[in-house]
Amino acid sequence: MEDNNIMQNRTSQDTMQRLVLSLTTVLFSAALAWPSAALAQSPSQPRPKPKDLEKIDDVPPPPNVLVEPRTETKVESQVTVRTEEGKRIEEYRVRGKLYKMRVTPENGNPYWLIDAKGDGNFARSDTGLTPNNSVPMWVLLEW
């Protein structure tokens, strides 16, 4: 008797699964067919023009706008080399503002001091100028 009930439960579960699968397939097919049916309709008729429309024969030319050619001002860094306490210091400036220094001690490896934010606080970098340490930053506006 129990075996009979188990078989009936499995049969009803299988039937439900098939029904759900069939309904899902039908709904999915309908969803795919609906946009193509909407696109297959004939295009709408063009709108009629208003009756009080006037034709303009002469269109005035656009105004003359003087566009001055851009003069690229190439900004070059100015390098100043000085020696202090046995260290060679190369100072790099743009428009008079110090933004990085390379310090080379007499007995040791050179390192960089970089002002990344432009606020006068220099951070030391022993590995040199790598993309991880030096993010491109340009001054767009100053006042």
C-alpha positions in Angstrom: 0.0 0.0 0.0 2.8 2.4 0.9 4.6 1.6 -2.3 1.4 2.5 -4.2 1.2 5.9 -2.5 4.9 6.6 -3.2 4.4 5.8 -6.9 1.3 8.0 -7.1 3.2 10.9 -5.4 6.1 10.5 -7.8 3.8 10.4 -10.8 2.0 13.5 -9.7 5.3 15.3 -9.1 6.5 14.3 -12.6 3.2 15.5 -14.1 3.6 18.9 -12.3 7.2 19.2 -13.4 6.1 18.5 -17.0 3.3 21.0 -16.8 5.6 23.7 -15.4 8.2 23.0 -18.1 5.5 23.2 -20.8 4.1 26.5 -19.5 7.6 28.0 -19.2 8.4 27.0 -22.8 5.1 28.5 -24.1 5.6 31.7 -22.2 9.2 32.0 -23.3 8.3 31.4 -26.9 5.5 34.0 -26.7 7.9 36.5 -25.2 10.4 36.0 -28.1 7.7 36.2 -30.8 6.0 39.3 -29.4 8.7 41.9 -30.3 9.1 40.5 -33.8 5.3 40.7 -34.3 5.3 44.3 -33.2 8.1 45.1 -35.6 6.3 43.4 -38.5 3.4 45.8 -38.5 3.2 48.3 -41.3 4.8 51.7 -40.7 2.5 54.5 -39.6 1.4 57.1 -42.2 3.3 60.4 -42.2 1.5 63.3 -40.4 -0.1 65.9 -42.6 1.5 69.3 -42.7 -0.2 72.2 -41.0 -2.2 74.5 -43.4 -0.8 77.8 -42.2 2.8 76.7 -43.0 4.9 79.4 -44.8 7.8 78.6 -47.0 11.0 80.6 -46.3 12.9 81.2 -49.5 16.1 82.9 -48.2 17.7 81.5 -45.2 20.1 84.0 -43.6 23.7 82.9 -43.4 25.2 82.0 -40.0 26.9 84.9 -38.2 30.7 85.2 -38.7 32.4 83.9 -35.6 36.0 84.5 -35.2 37.8 81.5 -33.9 41.3 82.3 -32.8 43.8 79.5 -33.3 45.0 77.9 -30.1 48.5 78.7 -29.3 49.8 75.8 -27.4 52.0 77.0 -24.5 54.4 74.2 -23.8 55.0 74.0 -20.1 58.5 72.8 -19.4 59.9 72.0 -16.0 62.8 74.1 -14.8 65.5 72.1 -13.1 67.8 73.6 -10.5 70.7 71.6 -9.1 72.3 72.4 -5.8 74.5 70.6 -3.3 73.7 70.6 0.4 75.3 68.6 3.2 76.9 66.1 0.9 73.7 65.6 -1.1 73.0 66.5 -4.6 69.4 67.9 -4.9 67.7 68.4 -8.2 64.6 70.7 -7.9 61.9 70.5 -10.5 59.6 73.5 -10.9 56.7 74.4 -13.2 55.8 78.1 -13.3 58.0 78.7 -10.3 56.3 76.1 -8.1 58.4 73.2 -6.7 56.7 69.9 -7.3 59.4 67.3 -7.0 63.0 66.8 -5.9 65.6 64.1 -6.6 68.0 63.7 -3.7 71.2 61.8 -4.4 73.4 61.2 -1.3 77.1 60.8 -1.6 77.0 57.3 -0.2 73.6 55.8 -1.0 70.8 55.4 -3.5 68.9 58.4 -4.9 65.3 59.0 -3.8 62.5 61.3 -4.9 60.5 63.8 -2.8 57.1 64.4 -4.6 54.5 67.0 -3.8 51.5 65.0 -5.2 48.7 67.4 -4.1 50.5 70.7 -4.6 50.2 71.7 -0.9 53.9 71.7 -0.1 54.0 68.3 1.7 56.5 66.1 0.0 56.3 62.3 0.2 59.4 60.2 -0.2 59.6 57.6 -3.0 62.6 55.2 -3.1 61.5 53.3 -6.2 61.5 56.3 -8.6 58.6 57.7 -10.6 56.3 54.8 -11.3 52.6 55.0 -12.3 51.6 53.7 -8.9 53.4 56.6 -7.1 52.9 59.5 -9.5 49.4 60.0 -10.8 49.1 62.5 -13.7 47.7 65.7 -12.3 47.4 68.9 -14.3 46.4 72.4 -13.2 43.3 73.3 -15.2 42.5 76.6 -13.5 44.4 78.9 -11.2 43.3 82.2 -9.7 
